[in-house]
Amino acid sequence: MATALVTGGTGFLGSHLVDALVRRHDQVRCLVRRTSNLRWLRGLPVEYVVGELRDPASIERAVKGVQIVYHVAAALAATSPEQFDAVNYRGTRALAQACVESRTPIRRFVYVSSIAASGPSRDGRPVHERMPERPVSAYGRSKLRGERVVRELATVVPATILRPPAIFGPRDPNLLPLLKLAQRGLLLNMGLSRDSVMDFTYVGNVVHAAVLAGEAETPSCQVYFVGEGVARTWDEVLDALAGALGVRGVRIRIPPAGTRLVGELGTLWAKLSGRAVILDRDKTREVLQQCWSVNIGKAVRELGYEPVAGLREGLSRTIEGYRAIGWL
């Protein structure tokens, strides 16, 4: 049993991690904003520290007395690179610095980064930890800056960096529109070619990797790609989705130019409204890459990691979870 701090615990991935830590009987603390929706945490034996990554005093309170820090909080959408950096870079720096200055030694700092920090494969083979980082988006560059902050301080606070690919699972609002379309028999492909491949992984796999990373006594500042470890085309994902829903869908394939247009419209809307959207020019640049598959060999060898669910089982669990809360 450990005392653990989770940032981003009210979100999709973070709330599933909190669930897993509570099941292990860890003492869990969450850094939450005043405006955070606590829906997924209600009823759990969790301590709240109200604050945010831009507030040094609240971060200091949050890390006091904890042994493991799971840094999951991230800006996934923003209206500018500066907004991404405010959370993913400067927020990570503030949290890591607070851990360095903590009177209670931090046993492990687990930073959940992203495959976006490395960028896609350039040769069609799964990305791996020795590959030079070449992010193609502002989000990816901000996550890479966050990684570099963690590396700078890792001589004082033992740290582990995880790079998951695209994640799906219950409570994920971003997958919901695709699922609703599929439920109506419309299987949407946003411009991906038939030979584009990706690792689309169930949230439980990443949670399992994070828990292992928090406990493993690996050398500080190791980077691990985690996911299912299977390269799939988007057509394969759609087939699995249709099977999980029990529908025979009609495929709608939007050409790359159409996807870019959607991204441009999203960027324009964000600029006019001041509100970030998940599909903008930056995100479509990521979406249209040819290979986002990952090599999980290092995580298997050094963390003892194995995926807890494959694509089909993960999609079935996701659909069941959505139906349980009335989303489908």
N, C-alpha and C positions, 0 to 999 in steps of 0.2 A: 504494500500500500504506500502511495506517495501523495504528497501535496502538489497539485498541478495547477498552473494558470493556463487558461485557454483564451486567446484573443480571437474575435470572430465567432464566439460560441453561440450567438443567436442566429447565425447564418446557416446555409445549407450544409456545407462540409463540417463547419465547426460544431453544429448541434449534434451531428452524428458522432463526432469525436467525444463530445461531452457524454453522450449516452454510453459509449464504450468504456470510458474512464469510470463512470458511476457504477457500471456493472462490475468493474474490477475492485470496487470499494475504495477507489482513490478519493481523496478529499479534493474537490474541484472548485476552483475560483474562476469567475469570468469577468473580464473587463468589458463593461457594456456602456453604451452612450445613453443619455437621458431619453433619447427618442427611440431607443431600440425596442423592437417587438420581441417580447419574451415568450412568445407562443410555444416554441419547441422546448423551452426549459422549465415551464411551469410544472410544479409538482416534484421536481428533482431536488435532491439535497445539494444544492449548489450555492456558493457564496458569491454575491455580486459586489464588484467595485465599480461605482459609477464614474466614468471618465472617458478619455479617448487617447489615442496615440500622440496627439498634439499637445497633451496636457502633462508635463513632467511630474507634477505632484500626484496625479491619479495613477500614473505608471509606477511611481515609487511605492504607493500603497498597494498596488496590485502584485508586485513582485516580492513584497515583504514576506519572508517565511516560506516561500515556495521552493520546491526542489527541482521541478521540471517545468519548463515553459514551452507551450505549443503555440507558436505564432502562426495563426491561420488567417487572421484578418487581412483583407486586401481590397483594393479598389479594382473591380473587374471592368467597370465602364467609367468613362470620364469625358469631359468636354475639351480637355487639353492635356498635353504631356505633363504639365505642371501639377494638374490634379492627380494624375497617377503617381507622380513622385512624392506628393505630399503624404500619401499613405504608404505606398509600397517601398519607398526609399527612405524619406525622412522619418516616417513613423517607425520603420524597422530600426533605424539608427537610434532613435530615442529609447525604444524598448530594450535593445541590446545594451545600450550604455547604462540603463538603469540596472540591468542584470549584472554588469561589471561592477557597479558601485554598491550592489546589495550587500548588506551585512551578513545575510545568510547565503552561503555558497550555492550557486545554481549548479545542480548536477548535470543537467543537459538542456540545451536550447535547441528545439526542433523547429526549423523554419520550413514551412510548406511553401515552396516556390512554385514553379510551373515549367513545363516543357517550352513555353513561350520564351523563357529566359535563354534557352540554348538556341532556339530557332529550329526550323524543320531540317530534315535530312537533305543533304545536297546530292547524294548518290543513290538514293532509293533504299538504302539499308537502314535498319532501326538506329535511332540516335543513341549514343552512349556517352559515358562520362568523360572520355578523353577527347571528345569532339570539340573543336573551337566554338565558342559561343557566337552566334550570328543572329540575334533576334530580328524579326521583321516588323515588329509593331512597337508602338510607344508603351503599351502594357508590358511586353516582353522586356524592353530595355529597362523599365522601372523595376521589374522583378529581379533582373540581373544586378542592378545597382543595390538592391536590398541584399542579394547574396554576397556581394563584395563587402558590404558593411559587416555582415555576420562573419565573414572570413577574417576581416581585420581584427575583430575582437575575440576570435576563437582561441587565441593563445591564453586568454584569461577565463573565458566561459566555454566549456566543451559544447560544440555545436554540431548538428547534423542538418543537412539540406536535402529536402525531398523535391523531386520534379515530377509531378504527375502529368499525364496528358489530359484531354477533355474528360470531365467527370459527369456522370449522370446518377440519378437515384431519387428516392422519395424526398419531397420537400424542395426540389429544384424547380423554381418558377420558370427558368429559361427554357426548359425542355417541354413545358406544358403546351404551348401553342402547336408544336410539332405532333405531340401525342393526340391532341384534340382533332387535328387534321387527319391523322392516321385512323382515328376511331371512326371518322366519316368516310374512310376508304381512300384518302388522298395522301400519297407518300411523296414527300417533298425532298427534292435534291437541289441545294442552293449552289449550283454551278460546278460541282465536283466532277471531274472526268471519271471514266469507268476504271481507270487504273490508279487513281489517287487512293492512298491507303492511310489509315490512322489507327491509333489505339484509343478506343472509346470505352472507358473503364467505369465499373460500378463503384459508388462512393465507399462501400465497405472495404474495398481493396486498399484505398488510400488511408482510411482510418486504421486498418490493420497495420499498414506500414508505419504510420505515425506512432502508434503505441509501441511497436517494436523498436523504433528509433529512439524513443524516450528511455527505454530500458537497456538497450545494447551498449556495451562498453567499447565502442568502436573508436578509433582515433578521431580527434576533433577535426571538424571541417570537411568531412567526407560528403560527397554528393551522390545521390542515388536516384535513378529513374525508377518509378514504380507505376504499375498499371497491370493490365492483364497480360501484356507481353505478346499479344497477337495482333498482327497487321490485318486490317479488314478494309474492304471498299465500303463506300457509303451504301451501295446497293445491298451488300450483305447485312449492314446494320438495319436497313429498311425491311429486308426479308425477316430478320429476327423480330423486329418491332411488330410487323403484321402478324407473325405467328403468335407472339405473346398476347396480342389483342384479339386474335381469332378472326381476322378480317382478310379479305382478298382485295388489296388496294390497287388503285390506278396510280402509276408513277407520273409525277410532274417534275420535269427536269428544266430548271431555269438555266439558261446559258450563262457563262462567266460574265459576259457584258451586262446581263440583267442583274446579276448579283452585285457587280460593282455599282450599278445605278442605284440599287437599294441602299448600298453603303453610302453613296454620295447624298442621297435624300436623308438618310439617318444623320449624317454629319451636319447637313443644313438645318435640320430640325433641332438638333442639339444646340447649334449656334444661336438660332432664333429664340428658342425657349429657355436656354440655360440649363436644360436637363439632359443628362447623359442617356444614351441609348445603347443597348447591347450590340446592335448590328450597325456599325458605322464604317467609314472608309478604312479605318485602322483594323477593325475586326475582319472585314472582308478580305483584306490582304492576307491575314492568317488563314481564313477559311479556304482560300483558293490554292494553297500550297499543295504539293504533290505527295509529301510523305511526312506524317506525324506519328510514326510508330516508334516504340521504345524497346530497348534491350534492358531487361530487368535482371540480367545475370548477376551483376554486382550485389544488388539488394538480396537476391536469393542466397548468395554465398556468405555475405557478411552480416546480414540482419536476420537470416532465417526466414525471409519473406516468401510467401506463396499467396497468389490471389485466392480470395475466399469465394468468389463467384465469377463465372464467365458471363459473356454478353447476354445469352438467352435467359439464364437464371436471374441475372441482375435486372433485366427488363421486366421479367415477371414480378419480381419483388417491388420494382418501382411502380408498376401499374397497380399492384395490390395496395401499396402505400398511398398512392393518389386517390384511389377509390375509398380508402378508409377515412380520409379527411374531406371527402366530397369534391375533390378537384376533377374527377372524371365520372 
